[in-house]
Amino acid sequence: MAVLSYLANPHRFMAVSKWFALPFTGIGIVLILVGAYFGLFVVPADFQQGDAARIMFVHVPAMWLSLFAYAFMVGASLVSFIWRHALADVAAKSAAPIGAAVTALGLMTGSIWGYPTWGTWWEWGDARLVSVLVLFFIYLGYIAIWQAMDTPQKAARAAAILCLVGAVNLPIIQFSVEWFSTLHQVKMNAADEFKYPMYIVALGYFALFGGLTLLN
């Protein structure tokens, strides 16, 4: 409790966070490179999709992080909305550009993966594709609010409201393959030799997210 009380002060937290930001960023980069190396050069081609399936080492972790980053923002926005804590606003604001970037990466790599797999770059009838695109626009709207408002206090309040309202999209993304008829599989059927490098990349993404959020 004493540690939490000490770190509740924004200036103290920012001072301490600098000691963790660079190590997390470095660890994240190393893990991503290691996972990508194994995914691209060590594991064999998928028996169904061939080398096209290797895009999953970038795409799937990006989508996991896009959802986690937004959930992180929702938690911070809830704290901000109820207790008006400045650190919560800073945390959500810092996470938003990273979340938007990985969501864009997920959309682009998904299209690259979709063309050889489904025969199309984009399908408006796919609920997961559309709901992830909505998530990307929510990220952009959140960032725009911070830039458009007259004062940081107004921006924080409006951005927190948008973030909390937009949270309804998270279960839609998660369960869209079960609720609607989509091109996406209900469950990804991948061999363990594919999963392990993907998990390493995912850990790298999450570590990098932590480091970049602290740096911001």
PASEBA-1860 file (N, C-alpha, C; in nm, 3 decimals):
! residues 216
1> MAVLSYLA> 0.082/-0.120/0.000/0.000/0.000/0.000/0.086/0.125/0.000 ~ 0.198/0.119/0.073/0.287/0.235/0.078/0.345/0.264/-0.060 ~ 0.376/0.156/-0.134/0.431/0.174/-0.269/0.327/0.237/-0.361 ~ 0.202/0.188/-0.353/0.095/0.243/-0.435/0.070/0.390/-0.401 ~ 0.073/0.419/-0.274/0.053/0.558/-0.232/0.165/0.647/-0.284 ~ 0.287/0.594/-0.282/0.402/0.671/-0.331/0.390/0.696/-0.481 ~ 0.351/0.592/-0.557/0.343/0.603/-0.702/0.218/0.677/-0.748 ~ 0.123/0.700/-0.658/0.001/0.772/-0.697/0.031/0.916/-0.732
9> NPHRFMAV> 0.143/0.967/-0.684/0.184/1.103/-0.721/0.236/1.102/-0.864 ~ 0.177/1.183/-0.954/0.218/1.179/-1.095/0.366/1.203/-1.117 ~ 0.425/1.299/-1.047/0.566/1.330/-1.067/0.656/1.214/-1.022 ~ 0.621/1.151/-0.911/0.698/1.036/-0.865/0.685/0.919/-0.962 ~ 0.562/0.897/-1.010/0.540/0.787/-1.102/0.620/0.806/-1.230 ~ 0.618/0.927/-1.285/0.690/0.954/-1.409/0.840/0.933/-1.389 ~ 0.891/0.971/-1.272/1.033/0.954/-1.244/1.071/0.807/-1.237 ~ 0.985/0.727/-1.169/1.012/0.584/-1.156/0.992/0.511/-1.289
17> SKWFALPF> 0.892/0.551/-1.365/0.859/0.480/-1.489/0.972/0.484/-1.590 ~ 1.055/0.587/-1.586/1.165/0.598/-1.681/1.264/0.483/-1.665 ~ 1.274/0.428/-1.543/1.366/0.317/-1.520/1.315/0.188/-1.582 ~ 1.187/0.178/-1.609/1.129/0.056/-1.665/1.100/0.067/-1.814 ~ 1.087/0.188/-1.865/1.044/0.207/-2.003/1.143/0.147/-2.103 ~ 1.268/0.182/-2.091/1.367/0.133/-2.187/1.390/-0.018/-2.177 ~ 1.401/-0.076/-2.055/1.414/-0.223/-2.050/1.297/-0.297/-2.113 ~ 1.174/-0.252/-2.086/1.057/-0.316/-2.147/1.062/-0.302/-2.299
25> TGIGIVLI> 1.099/-0.185/-2.347/1.108/-0.164/-2.491/1.213/-0.254/-2.553 ~ 1.330/-0.263/-2.489/1.437/-0.348/-2.541/1.399/-0.495/-2.540 ~ 1.340/-0.541/-2.431/1.296/-0.681/-2.422/1.192/-0.710/-2.530 ~ 1.100/-0.616/-2.551/0.997/-0.635/-2.653/1.056/-0.651/-2.792 ~ 1.152/-0.567/-2.825/1.215/-0.573/-2.958/1.287/-0.706/-2.976 ~ 1.361/-0.750/-2.874/1.434/-0.876/-2.882/1.338/-0.994/-2.900 ~ 1.231/-0.997/-2.822/1.135/-1.107/-2.833/1.068/-1.110/-2.970 ~ 1.034/-0.994/-3.022/0.972/-0.988/-3.155/1.067/-1.042/-3.261
33> LVGAYFGL> 1.193/-1.003/-3.254/1.292/-1.049/-3.352/1.314/-1.200/-3.341 ~ 1.322/-1.251/-3.218/1.342/-1.394/-3.198/1.222/-1.473/-3.251 ~ 1.101/-1.429/-3.212/0.981/-1.498/-3.259/0.966/-1.492/-3.409 ~ 0.996/-1.375/-3.467/0.984/-1.361/-3.612/1.086/-1.448/-3.684 ~ 1.207/-1.460/-3.628/1.309/-1.546/-3.690/1.261/-1.691/-3.695 ~ 1.212/-1.740/-3.581/1.164/-1.878/-3.578/1.043/-1.895/-3.670 ~ 0.955/-1.796/-3.671/0.835/-1.807/-3.754/0.865/-1.804/-3.903 ~ 0.964/-1.725/-3.941/0.994/-1.708/-4.084/1.094/-1.810/-4.138
41> FVVPADFQ> 1.187/-1.855/-4.053/1.298/-1.936/-4.106/1.311/-2.075/-4.046 ~ 1.244/-2.102/-3.935/1.262/-2.231/-3.869/1.142/-2.323/-3.888 ~ 1.022/-2.277/-3.855/0.905/-2.364/-3.867/0.875/-2.391/-4.013 ~ 0.824/-2.509/-4.044/0.791/-2.541/-4.185/0.666/-2.468/-4.230 ~ 0.645/-2.468/-4.360/0.525/-2.405/-4.416/0.401/-2.480/-4.370 ~ 0.291/-2.407/-4.353/0.164/-2.468/-4.313/0.116/-2.565/-4.421 ~ 0.059/-2.679/-4.379/0.021/-2.782/-4.476/-0.098/-2.739/-4.562 ~ -0.176/-2.639/-4.516/-0.290/-2.593/-4.595/-0.261/-2.462/-4.668
49> QGDAARIM> -0.205/-2.365/-4.595/-0.186/-2.231/-4.653/-0.045/-2.204/-4.702 ~ 0.046/-2.296/-4.675/0.183/-2.277/-4.720/0.251/-2.161/-4.647 ~ 0.337/-2.090/-4.718/0.411/-1.978/-4.659/0.321/-1.859/-4.628 ~ 0.202/-1.854/-4.689/0.111/-1.742/-4.663/0.070/-1.736/-4.516 ~ 0.072/-1.851/-4.448/0.031/-1.855/-4.307/0.132/-1.787/-4.216 ~ 0.252/-1.760/-4.265/0.354/-1.698/-4.181/0.316/-1.555/-4.140 ~ 0.223/-1.495/-4.210/0.178/-1.360/-4.173/0.110/-1.362/-4.036 ~ 0.068/-1.479/-3.990/0.002/-1.488/-3.860/0.096/-1.446/-3.746
57> FVHVPAMW> 0.227/-1.458/-3.768/0.321/-1.421/-3.662/0.322/-1.270/-3.638 ~ 0.274/-1.195/-3.734/0.259/-1.050/-3.717/0.114/-1.015/-3.689 ~ 0.023/-1.076/-3.764/-0.118/-1.038/-3.760/-0.187/-1.074/-3.630 ~ -0.175/-1.198/-3.587/-0.250/-1.243/-3.469/-0.205/-1.170/-3.342 ~ -0.073/-1.159/-3.313/-0.034/-1.082/-3.195/-0.076/-0.936/-3.201 ~ -0.077/-0.879/-3.322/-0.122/-0.739/-3.336/-0.268/-0.724/-3.297 ~ -0.350/-0.822/-3.335/-0.492/-0.814/-3.300/-0.513/-0.835/-3.151 ~ -0.435/-0.925/-3.092/-0.444/-0.943/-2.945/-0.411/-0.812/-2.874
65> LSLFAYAF> -0.303/-0.749/-2.919/-0.260/-0.626/-2.852/-0.357/-0.512/-2.876 ~ -0.420/-0.507/-2.993/-0.516/-0.400/-3.020/-0.632/-0.406/-2.922 ~ -0.677/-0.528/-2.889/-0.785/-0.543/-2.793/-0.738/-0.514/-2.651 ~ -0.618/-0.564/-2.618/-0.565/-0.540/-2.484/-0.541/-0.391/-2.460 ~ -0.486/-0.322/-2.560/-0.458/-0.179/-2.544/-0.587/-0.102/-2.520 ~ -0.693/-0.139/-2.591/-0.819/-0.068/-2.569/-0.879/-0.102/-2.433 ~ -0.869/-0.229/-2.392/-0.917/-0.267/-2.259/-0.839/-0.192/-2.151 ~ -0.710/-0.175/-2.172/-0.627/-0.096/-2.080/-0.678/0.047/-2.074
73> MVGASLVS> -0.711/0.105/-2.189/-0.764/0.241/-2.193/-0.900/0.250/-2.124 ~ -0.981/0.147/-2.139/-1.112/0.146/-2.073/-1.094/0.148/-1.922 ~ -1.002/0.065/-1.871/-0.976/0.065/-1.728/-0.926/0.199/-1.679 ~ -0.833/0.259/-1.754/-0.780/0.390/-1.715/-0.888/0.497/-1.724 ~ -0.972/0.490/-1.826/-1.079/0.589/-1.843/-1.182/0.577/-1.731 ~ -1.208/0.455/-1.688/-1.301/0.435/-1.578/-1.247/0.498/-1.449 ~ -1.118/0.477/-1.424/-1.055/0.540/-1.308/-1.061/0.692/-1.320 ~ -1.033/0.742/-1.440/-1.038/0.887/-1.463/-1.178/0.942/-1.444
81> FIWRHALA> -1.277/0.871/-1.496/-1.415/0.919/-1.490/-1.468/0.923/-1.347 ~ -1.427/0.824/-1.266/-1.480/0.815/-1.129/-1.397/0.898/-1.031 ~ -1.264/0.882/-1.039/-1.179/0.945/-0.938/-1.102/1.067/-0.989 ~ -1.112/1.096/-1.119/-1.044/1.213/-1.177/-0.894/1.212/-1.148 ~ -0.831/1.098/-1.165/-0.688/1.088/-1.137/-0.610/1.120/-1.264 ~ -0.513/1.211/-1.251/-0.439/1.257/-1.369/-0.359/1.144/-1.434 ~ -0.307/1.051/-1.353/-0.228/0.942/-1.410/-0.311/0.852/-1.500 ~ -0.437/0.836/-1.467/-0.524/0.754/-1.551/-0.541/0.818/-1.688
89> DVAAKSAA> -0.558/0.949/-1.691/-0.569/1.020/-1.819/-0.442/1.006/-1.900 ~ -0.328/1.021/-1.834/-0.200/1.009/-1.903/-0.181/0.869/-1.958 ~ -0.218/0.768/-1.880/-0.203/0.629/-1.924/-0.288/0.601/-2.048 ~ -0.414/0.640/-2.045/-0.501/0.615/-2.159/-0.456/0.693/-2.282 ~ -0.418/0.817/-2.261/-0.372/0.900/-2.373/-0.246/0.843/-2.436 ~ -0.155/0.792/-2.353/-0.030/0.736/-2.404/-0.052/0.606/-2.479 ~ -0.151/0.528/-2.436/-0.176/0.398/-2.499/-0.248/0.411/-2.632 ~ -0.324/0.518/-2.652/-0.409/0.530/-2.771/-0.332/0.525/-2.903
97> PIGAAVTA> -0.224/0.603/-2.921/-0.153/0.595/-3.050/-0.094/0.457/-3.077 ~ -0.049/0.389/-2.970/0.006/0.255/-2.988/-0.105/0.159/-3.028 ~ -0.219/0.170/-2.962/-0.333/0.086/-2.998/-0.379/0.109/-3.140 ~ -0.383/0.235/-3.182/-0.422/0.266/-3.319/-0.323/0.208/-3.419 ~ -0.195/0.216/-3.387/-0.092/0.165/-3.478/-0.101/0.014/-3.494 ~ -0.117/-0.059/-3.384/-0.123/-0.206/-3.395/-0.255/-0.250/-3.458 ~ -0.362/-0.173/-3.439/-0.488/-0.206/-3.505/-0.475/-0.189/-3.656 ~ -0.409/-0.080/-3.697/-0.383/-0.059/-3.839/-0.296/-0.170/-3.896
105> LGLMTGSI> -0.194/-0.211/-3.817/-0.108/-0.321/-3.860/-0.189/-0.449/-3.874 ~ -0.280/-0.475/-3.778/-0.363/-0.592/-3.785/-0.454/-0.593/-3.907 ~ -0.511/-0.478/-3.938/-0.598/-0.467/-4.055/-0.521/-0.490/-4.186 ~ -0.403/-0.430/-4.195/-0.323/-0.444/-4.317/-0.274/-0.586/-4.336 ~ -0.219/-0.646/-4.229/-0.170/-0.783/-4.242/-0.285/-0.881/-4.261 ~ -0.402/-0.849/-4.204/-0.518/-0.933/-4.226/-0.561/-0.934/-4.372 ~ -0.552/-0.818/-4.436/-0.585/-0.810/-4.578/-0.484/-0.888/-4.662 ~ -0.356/-0.877/-4.624/-0.253/-0.951/-4.697/-0.273/-1.101/-4.682
113> WGYPTWGT> -0.313/-1.142/-4.563/-0.339/-1.282/-4.537/-0.468/-1.326/-4.606 ~ -0.567/-1.238/-4.607/-0.697/-1.273/-4.661/-0.698/-1.299/-4.810 ~ -0.614/-1.229/-4.885/-0.620/-1.243/-5.031/-0.586/-1.384/-5.079 ~ -0.472/-1.442/-5.035/-0.445/-1.579/-5.079/-0.532/-1.684/-5.010 ~ -0.586/-1.648/-4.891/-0.665/-1.745/-4.815/-0.811/-1.745/-4.857 ~ -0.870/-1.624/-4.869/-1.012/-1.611/-4.901/-1.038/-1.565/-5.043 ~ -0.934/-1.518/-5.110/-0.950/-1.467/-5.246/-0.996/-1.323/-5.252 ~ -0.987/-1.249/-5.141/-1.027/-1.109/-5.140/-0.946/-1.032/-5.037
121> WWEWGDAR> -0.917/-0.905/-5.067/-0.843/-0.821/-4.973/-0.933/-0.775/-4.857 ~ -1.062/-0.760/-4.888/-1.154/-0.706/-4.786/-1.293/-0.759/-4.813 ~ -1.368/-0.782/-4.706/-1.506/-0.830/-4.718/-1.592/-0.755/-4.618 ~ -1.678/-0.665/-4.669/-1.763/-0.584/-4.579/-1.864/-0.669/-4.503 ~ -1.891/-0.787/-4.552/-1.986/-0.874/-4.483/-1.925/-0.950/-4.366 ~ -1.794/-0.939/-4.347/-1.728/-1.009/-4.236/-1.736/-0.923/-4.110 ~ -1.804/-0.974/-4.008/-1.829/-0.896/-3.887/-1.700/-0.860/-3.814 ~ -1.604/-0.950/-3.813/-1.480/-0.920/-3.740/-1.400/-0.811/-3.811
129> LVSVLVLF> -1.391/-0.818/-3.942/-1.320/-0.715/-4.016/-1.381/-0.577/-3.991 ~ -1.511/-0.568/-4.001/-1.579/-0.440/-3.986/-1.568/-0.389/-3.842 ~ -1.584/-0.477/-3.744/-1.578/-0.434/-3.604/-1.437/-0.389/-3.566 ~ -1.335/-0.451/-3.623/-1.198/-0.406/-3.598/-1.174/-0.271/-3.664 ~ -1.231/-0.251/-3.782/-1.221/-0.119/-3.846/-1.288/-0.013/-3.760 ~ -1.402/-0.045/-3.700/-1.469/0.047/-3.608/-1.378/0.078/-3.490 ~ -1.310/-0.023/-3.438/-1.216/-0.002/-3.328/-1.107/0.096/-3.368 ~ -1.056/0.083/-3.489/-0.952/0.174/-3.537/-1.004/0.318/-3.541
137> FIYLGYIA> -1.127/0.336/-3.588/-1.185/0.470/-3.593/-1.209/0.527/-3.453 ~ -1.243/0.440/-3.358/-1.260/0.486/-3.220/-1.127/0.535/-3.165 ~ -1.021/0.460/-3.194/-0.888/0.505/-3.154/-0.859/0.644/-3.210 ~ -0.885/0.661/-3.340/-0.858/0.790/-3.402/-0.944/0.900/-3.341 ~ -1.070/0.869/-3.312/-1.158/0.967/-3.249/-1.109/1.006/-3.112 ~ -1.060/0.908/-3.036/-1.006/0.936/-2.903/-0.887/1.030/-2.912 ~ -0.796/1.002/-3.004/-0.678/1.086/-3.022/-0.719/1.227/-3.065 ~ -0.817/1.235/-3.155/-0.862/1.365/-3.206/-0.923/1.451/-3.094
145> IWQAMDTP> -0.994/1.389/-3.003/-1.055/1.464/-2.892/-0.948/1.533/-2.809 ~ -0.840/1.464/-2.781/-0.732/1.524/-2.702/-0.673/1.645/-2.773 ~ -0.672/1.642/-2.905/-0.613/1.753/-2.981/-0.711/1.867/-3.004 ~ -0.841/1.837/-2.998/-0.941/1.937/-3.036/-0.994/2.020/-2.919 ~ -0.992/1.965/-2.799/-1.052/2.034/-2.684/-0.966/2.152/-2.637 ~ -1.035/2.250/-2.576/-0.967/2.372/-2.531/-0.872/2.346/-2.415 ~ -0.912/2.263/-2.321/-0.831/2.239/-2.201/-0.810/2.089/-2.183 ~ -0.700/2.049/-2.117/-0.678/1.906/-2.091/-0.788/1.844/-2.007
153> QKAARAAA> -0.848/1.920/-1.918/-0.954/1.866/-1.833/-1.076/1.828/-1.916 ~ -1.116/1.917/-2.007/-1.229/1.886/-2.095/-1.198/1.769/-2.187 ~ -1.075/1.769/-2.240/-1.035/1.661/-2.330/-1.037/1.527/-2.259 ~ -0.984/1.525/-2.136/-0.979/1.400/-2.060/-1.120/1.347/-2.035 ~ -1.212/1.435/-1.999/-1.349/1.394/-1.968/-1.418/1.339/-2.093 ~ -1.409/1.414/-2.203/-1.474/1.371/-2.326/-1.412/1.242/-2.381 ~ -1.279/1.233/-2.374/-1.211/1.114/-2.424/-1.247/0.992/-2.341 ~ -1.257/1.009/-2.210/-1.295/0.897/-2.123/-1.435/0.847/-2.156
161> ILCLVGAV> -1.528/0.939/-2.182/-1.664/0.900/-2.216/-1.666/0.822/-2.347 ~ -1.594/0.873/-2.448/-1.589/0.802/-2.576/-1.530/0.663/-2.559 ~ -1.423/0.653/-2.482/-1.357/0.524/-2.462/-1.451/0.425/-2.394 ~ -1.523/0.470/-2.293/-1.614/0.381/-2.220/-1.731/0.337/-2.309 ~ -1.784/0.429/-2.387/-1.893/0.394/-2.478/-1.843/0.295/-2.584 ~ -1.722/0.321/-2.635/-1.667/0.235/-2.739/-1.633/0.095/-2.691 ~ -1.631/0.074/-2.559/-1.599/-0.058/-2.505/-1.699/-0.164/-2.548 ~ -1.818/-0.122/-2.587/-1.920/-0.219/-2.630/-1.874/-0.294/-2.755
169> NLPIIQFS> -1.775/-0.237/-2.825/-1.726/-0.301/-2.947/-1.634/-0.419/-2.918 ~ -1.575/-0.423/-2.799/-1.480/-0.530/-2.769/-1.544/-0.669/-2.770 ~ -1.657/-0.691/-2.702/-1.718/-0.825/-2.712/-1.769/-0.856/-2.852 ~ -1.805/-0.754/-2.927/-1.848/-0.778/-3.066/-1.732/-0.835/-3.147 ~ -1.613/-0.775/-3.130/-1.494/-0.826/-3.199/-1.463/-0.968/-3.154 ~ -1.463/-0.989/-3.025/-1.423/-1.117/-2.969/-1.515/-1.231/-3.011 ~ -1.645/-1.206/-3.009/-1.742/-1.314/-3.035/-1.809/-1.304/-3.172 ~ -1.759/-1.217/-3.258/-1.822/-1.199/-3.389/-1.822/-1.327/-3.471
177> VEWFSTLH> -1.715/-1.408/-3.457/-1.709/-1.530/-3.536/-1.810/-1.634/-3.489 ~ -1.860/-1.618/-3.366/-1.961/-1.710/-3.314/-2.103/-1.656/-3.335 ~ -2.117/-1.525/-3.330/-2.249/-1.463/-3.342/-2.294/-1.446/-3.486 ~ -2.198/-1.430/-3.578/-2.233/-1.399/-3.717/-2.164/-1.497/-3.811 ~ -2.212/-1.501/-3.932/-2.148/-1.581/-4.036/-2.033/-1.499/-4.095 ~ -1.910/-1.544/-4.074/-1.794/-1.466/-4.115/-1.694/-1.554/-4.189 ~ -1.598/-1.488/-4.253/-1.489/-1.561/-4.318/-1.390/-1.614/-4.216 ~ -1.381/-1.547/-4.102/-1.288/-1.589/-3.999/-1.328/-1.723/-3.939
185> QVKMNAAD> -1.228/-1.798/-3.898/-1.254/-1.926/-3.832/-1.302/-1.901/-3.689 ~ -1.386/-1.992/-3.639/-1.428/-1.984/-3.499/-1.308/-2.007/-3.408 ~ -1.221/-2.098/-3.446/-1.101/-2.126/-3.367/-0.986/-2.150/-3.464 ~ -0.873/-2.088/-3.434/-0.757/-2.104/-3.520/-0.696/-2.241/-3.498 ~ -0.686/-2.319/-3.605/-0.628/-2.452/-3.596/-0.483/-2.445/-3.645 ~ -0.391/-2.428/-3.553/-0.250/-2.418/-3.587/-0.171/-2.518/-3.506 ~ -0.068/-2.574/-3.568/0.018/-2.668/-3.497/0.098/-2.594/-3.389 ~ 0.143/-2.671/-3.290/0.218/-2.611/-3.180/0.344/-2.542/-3.230
193> EFKYPMYI> 0.407/-2.597/-3.332/0.529/-2.536/-3.384/0.503/-2.398/-3.443 ~ 0.378/-2.372/-3.482/0.339/-2.238/-3.526/0.304/-2.149/-3.408 ~ 0.243/-2.209/-3.307/0.194/-2.130/-3.195/0.307/-2.071/-3.111 ~ 0.413/-2.149/-3.087/0.517/-2.103/-2.996/0.587/-1.975/-3.046 ~ 0.629/-1.968/-3.173/0.686/-1.841/-3.220/0.587/-1.725/-3.213 ~ 0.459/-1.757/-3.238/0.357/-1.653/-3.233/0.341/-1.601/-3.091 ~ 0.348/-1.690/-2.992/0.339/-1.647/-2.852/0.461/-1.562/-2.813 ~ 0.578/-1.597/-2.866/0.698/-1.518/-2.837/0.683/-1.377/-2.893
201> VALGYFAL> 0.634/-1.368/-3.017/0.610/-1.236/-3.076/0.506/-1.160/-2.995 ~ 0.402/-1.229/-2.951/0.297/-1.164/-2.872/0.354/-1.107/-2.742 ~ 0.439/-1.184/-2.674/0.503/-1.133/-2.553/0.587/-1.010/-2.584 ~ 0.654/-1.014/-2.698/0.731/-0.898/-2.740/0.644/-0.777/-2.765 ~ 0.531/-0.797/-2.830/0.437/-0.687/-2.854/0.391/-0.624/-2.722 ~ 0.356/-0.711/-2.627/0.304/-0.660/-2.500/0.412/-0.587/-2.421 ~ 0.536/-0.641/-2.424/0.646/-0.572/-2.356/0.674/-0.439/-2.423 ~ 0.671/-0.436/-2.555/0.694/-0.312/-2.628/0.584/-0.211/-2.598
209> FGGLTLLN> 0.460/-0.260/-2.588/0.349/-0.173/-2.552/0.373/-0.109/-2.415 ~ 0.416/-0.190/-2.319/0.444/-0.136/-2.186/0.554/-0.032/-2.189 ~ 0.661/-0.062/-2.262/0.771/0.031/-2.269/0.735/0.162/-2.337 ~ 0.667/0.154/-2.450/0.630/0.275/-2.523/0.526/0.357/-2.447 ~ 0.434/0.289/-2.378/0.336/0.362/-2.298/0.403/0.440/-2.185 ~ 0.501/0.378/-2.122/0.576/0.448/-2.016/0.660/0.562/-2.072 ~ 0.713/0.542/-2.192/0.794/0.648/-2.253/0.711/0.770/-2.289 ~ 0.585/0.745/-2.327/0.497/0.856/-2.366/0.450/0.934/-2.244
END
